[in-house]
Amino acid sequence: MVRNAALLVGVIALAAGNVVPAQSRINVLLVTGQSNRYHNWEVSSPIVKRILEDSGRFAVTVATTPPKGAAPNQDMSSFAPKFSDYQAVVLDYEGFEFAPPVKQAFVDFVKNGGGLVVLHAADNAFPGWPEYNEMIGVGGWGGFTPGYASRTQAAGPKVRWRDGGMVLDNDTPGTAQHPSPHDFLMTVRAPEHPIMKGLPPTWLHANDELYSNLRGPAKNVTILATATAPTSMQNGTGENEPLVMAITYGKGRVVHDTLGHVGATQKEPIVPMASVDYIVLLQRGTEWAATGAVTLPVPRDFPSADKTSIR
């Protein structure tokens, strides 16, 4: 009996050693509440919250905007989170712009050193907001929100990885597109960056949209990982498309992660979001955006160059 009690105490102590004390967790604000007709925040955002909290590294608060209305009468005045209470904002949102004071508070938050993580659908948000376009480097579509125009060639260059380095493509025509969801090979382009350090040089990401031909100001961008869809595939560009990027905006660190598509009618399980690489990039990217460092390890079940890994 005494031996069993001692064993139980040991197990509890060991488990406690793996739990991050609540007061030392990173406070994260997950902003959500609107999607275009091709996405579903009501499915994606709970998954994002769960992935972050399951790491034990984050305390996540969800801020939900008013539901999407009709332009030009959408009332966003009731949405006024206090960004400064958090170390990072995770954006799973594509809809109407925030009220002007909230937009300014958001800009100030990132510029003054707050972290920002922009996820898949949020790549398409706010096409007419210059500061946001600088924060994300390059973006897509945008015109699915009533009253908003899509990003065109006037939005800025495309970012490419060619001949071993990043180049800006101002000349090639084309705007945002993607092939149908499929497995594709991710290639690390910044192996010493804290988010990517320790990851394999290539791995297979599962059944996702490969965003292509994104355009924007493309300032202060570091390409972390790319993938390619061949021109033989419908909407394949044959280019090394930047799918995960790090951007500096003022003193702030931004992670732009285009992975993780959730269709309008999809329900869990969502294969690309259950892919181990998606989980790892979200967790490590959020930690880096918030702190500038990464402590979360690369798990043993990370995918390989020839095999996806789903949890």
C-alpha positions in Angstrom: 0.0 0.0 0.0 2.8 2.4 1.0 4.7 1.5 -2.2 1.6 2.2 -4.3 1.1 5.5 -2.7 4.7 6.5 -3.3 4.3 5.5 -7.0 1.2 7.6 -7.3 2.9 10.6 -5.8 5.8 10.1 -8.3 3.4 9.9 -11.3 1.6 13.1 -10.2 4.9 14.9 -9.7 6.1 13.8 -13.1 2.9 14.9 -14.7 3.1 18.3 -12.9 6.5 18.8 -14.4 5.1 18.8 -17.9 2.4 21.4 -17.1 3.2 25.1 -17.7 2.0 27.2 -14.7 -1.0 29.3 -15.6 0.8 32.5 -14.7 3.6 31.8 -17.1 1.5 30.9 -20.1 1.5 33.2 -23.1 -1.7 35.2 -23.3 -3.2 35.0 -26.8 -6.2 36.7 -28.3 -7.9 34.7 -31.0 -9.9 37.1 -33.3 -12.7 35.4 -35.3 -16.3 35.7 -36.2 -16.6 36.2 -40.0 -15.7 34.2 -43.1 -16.3 34.4 -46.8 -18.5 31.8 -48.5 -15.7 29.4 -49.0 -14.5 29.2 -45.3 -16.0 28.4 -41.9 -14.6 30.1 -38.9 -17.1 28.3 -36.6 -15.2 25.1 -37.4 -11.6 26.4 -37.8 -11.4 28.7 -34.7 -12.2 26.0 -32.1 -9.6 23.8 -33.6 -7.0 26.7 -33.5 -7.9 27.3 -29.8 -7.6 23.7 -29.0 -4.2 23.3 -30.8 -2.7 26.2 -28.9 -4.1 25.2 -25.5 -3.1 21.5 -25.9 0.5 22.6 -26.0 0.3 23.9 -22.5 2.1 27.0 -23.5 -0.8 29.4 -24.2 -3.9 30.8 -22.5 -6.3 31.7 -25.2 -9.1 34.2 -25.1 -11.6 34.3 -28.0 -12.9 37.7 -29.3 -15.8 37.2 -31.7 -16.9 40.0 -34.0 -20.6 40.8 -34.9 -21.9 38.4 -37.6 -21.3 39.4 -41.2 -23.9 41.8 -42.4 -24.5 43.7 -45.6 -22.4 46.5 -46.9 -22.3 49.4 -46.3 -24.2 49.2 -43.1 -22.2 46.6 -41.2 -21.9 47.8 -37.6 -18.5 46.8 -36.1 -18.6 49.4 -33.3 -19.3 46.8 -30.6 -16.1 44.9 -31.3 -13.4 46.6 -29.3 -10.9 44.1 -27.7 -8.0 45.4 -25.7 -5.1 44.1 -27.7 -2.5 45.4 -25.3 -3.7 42.8 -22.7 -2.1 40.1 -24.9 1.3 39.0 -26.1 0.0 37.9 -29.5 -3.1 38.1 -31.6 -4.1 35.1 -33.8 -6.3 36.1 -36.7 -8.8 33.6 -38.1 -11.0 36.2 -39.7 -12.0 37.6 -43.1 -14.8 40.1 -43.1 -15.5 43.7 -42.5 -12.8 46.1 -41.2 -12.8 46.9 -37.5 -14.0 50.3 -36.4 -11.4 53.1 -37.0 -10.2 53.3 -33.3 -9.9 49.5 -33.2 -7.9 49.5 -36.4 -5.5 52.1 -35.0 -5.2 50.1 -31.7 -4.4 47.0 -33.7 -1.7 48.8 -35.8 -0.2 50.3 -32.6 -0.2 46.9 -30.9 1.8 45.2 -33.6 4.1 48.2 -34.3 5.0 48.5 -30.7 6.0 44.8 -30.4 2.9 42.7 -30.2 2.9 39.4 -32.0 0.5 38.6 -34.8 -0.3 35.2 -36.4 -2.4 35.4 -39.7 -4.0 32.1 -40.6 -5.3 30.9 -44.0 -8.6 32.8 -44.5 -7.2 35.9 -42.9 -4.8 36.1 -45.8 -7.8 37.4 -47.7 -8.9 40.0 -45.2 -8.8 43.8 -45.4 -7.5 44.3 -49.0 -7.9 48.1 -48.7 -6.1 48.5 -45.3 -2.5 49.6 -46.1 -1.1 48.8 -42.7 -2.5 45.4 -42.7 -1.2 44.7 -46.1 2.3 45.6 -44.8 1.8 43.3 -41.8 1.1 40.2 -43.9 3.6 40.9 -46.7 1.4 39.5 -49.5 -2.3 38.5 -49.5 -5.0 37.0 -51.6 -8.5 37.7 -53.0 -10.4 40.0 -50.5 -13.3 40.8 -52.8 -15.6 38.2 -51.2 -16.6 40.6 -48.5 -19.3 42.9 -49.9 -18.0 46.3 -50.8 -14.3 45.2 -50.9 -12.2 44.9 -54.0 -9.9 41.9 -54.6 -6.1 42.4 -54.6 -4.9 43.0 -58.1 -1.5 43.6 -59.7 -1.7 47.1 -58.2 -1.5 45.6 -54.7 2.2 44.9 -55.3 4.6 42.2 -56.4 4.4 38.4 -55.9 7.1 36.9 -53.6 9.1 34.0 -55.2 11.9 31.7 -54.3 14.2 31.4 -57.2 17.8 30.4 -57.6 18.3 29.9 -53.9 16.8 33.2 -52.7 13.7 35.4 -52.4 12.9 37.6 -55.3 10.0 40.0 -56.0 8.1 39.5 -59.2 6.5 42.7 -60.4 6.3 41.6 -64.0 4.4 38.3 -64.2 0.7 38.7 -64.5 -1.7 36.8 -62.3 -3.6 37.1 -59.0 -4.5 34.8 -56.2 -5.4 31.2 -57.1 -4.9 27.7 -55.8 -5.2 24.1 -57.1 -7.7 21.7 -55.6 -6.7 20.4 -52.2 -4.0 17.8 -52.4 -0.9 16.5 -50.5 2.2 18.6 -51.3 5.8 18.8 -50.4 6.9 21.6 -48.1 10.5 22.8 -48.3 12.2 24.8 -45.6 13.9 28.0 -46.8 15.1 29.4 -43.5 16.4 26.5 -41.5 18.0 28.6 -38.8 14.8 30.6 -38.0 13.6 29.7 -34.5 10.2 28.4 -35.9 11.9 26.1 -38.4 15.0 25.0 -36.5 15.0 21.3 -36.1 12.3 20.6 -38.7 13.2 18.3 -41.6 14.3 20.1 -44.8 11.2 18.7 -46.6 8.0 17.1 -45.5 4.6 16.1 -46.9 1.6 18.3 -45.9 -1.8 16.7 -46.1 -4.7 17.6 -48.4 -4.7 21.4 -48.4 -5.1 24.4 -50.6 -1.7 25.6 -51.9 -2.2 29.4 -52.1 -0.5 30.9 -55.1 0.2 34.3 -56.8 -0.3 36.3 -53.6 0.4 40.0 -53.9 1.3 42.8 -51.6 3.9 45.3 -50.5 6.2 42.4 -49.7 8.3 44.4 -47.2 10.5 42.9 -44.5 9.5 39.3 -45.5 11.4 36.2 -44.6 10.2 33.1 -46.4 10.1 30.2 -44.0 8.7 27.4 -46.3 7.5 27.0 -49.9 5.6 24.5 -51.9 5.0 24.0 -55.7 2.1 22.8 -57.8 3.2 21.9 -61.3 1.6 23.7 -64.3 0.2 20.4 -65.4 -2.2 20.7 -62.4 -5.1 23.2 -62.8 -4.1 26.5 -61.2 -0.6 25.2 -60.6 2.0 27.9 -61.2 5.2 25.8 -61.2 6.7 28.4 -58.8 8.0 27.9 -55.3 5.1 29.6 -53.6 5.7 31.1 -50.1 3.3 29.4 -47.8 4.7 30.3 -44.4 6.4 33.6 -43.9 7.7 35.8 -41.1 7.3 39.6 -41.4 8.7 42.4 -39.3 6.3 45.3 -38.8 7.8 48.0 -36.5 8.9 46.2 -33.4 6.3 43.4 -34.0 6.8 39.9 -35.2 4.2 38.5 -37.7 3.7 35.0 -38.9 1.7 34.5 -42.0 0.7 30.9 -42.4 -1.5 30.1 -45.4 -2.2 26.5 -44.5 -5.3 25.0 -42.9 -8.3 25.3 -45.3 -11.7 24.6 -43.9 -14.5 24.6 -46.5 -17.9 26.2 -45.8 -19.7 22.9 -45.2 -16.9 20.9 -43.7 -17.0 19.4 -40.2 -14.3 17.8 -38.1 -12.0 16.0 -38.7 -10.3 18.6 -40.8 -7.3 16.8 -42.3 -5.0 19.7 -43.1 -5.5 21.1 -39.6 -5.0 17.7 -38.0 -1.7 17.4 -39.9 1.2 17.3 -37.4 3.1 19.9 -39.3 0.1 22.4 -39.2 -0.1 21.9 -35.4 3.6 22.4 -34.9 3.8 25.5 -37.1 0.8 27.1 -35.4 2.2 26.4 -31.9 5.8 27.4 -32.6 4.8 30.3 -34.8 2.6 31.7 -32.1 5.3 31.3 -29.5 7.8 33.1 -31.7 5.4 35.9 -32.6 4.7 36.5 -28.9 8.2 36.1 -27.5 10.9 36.0 -30.2 11.9 32.5 -29.1 10.7 29.0 -29.5 10.9 26.4 -26.7 8.3 23.9 -28.1 10.0 20.8 -29.4 9.6 19.1 -32.8 7.5 15.9 -32.1 8.6 12.4 -33.2 5.5 12.0 -35.4 6.3 15.0 -37.6 5.7 14.1 -41.3 8.5 12.9 -43.6 9.2 13.7 -47.2 7.2 10.7 -48.4 4.5 10.3 -45.7 1.9 12.6 -44.1 1.2 12.5 -40.4 -2.3 13.0 -39.1 -3.5 13.1 -35.4 
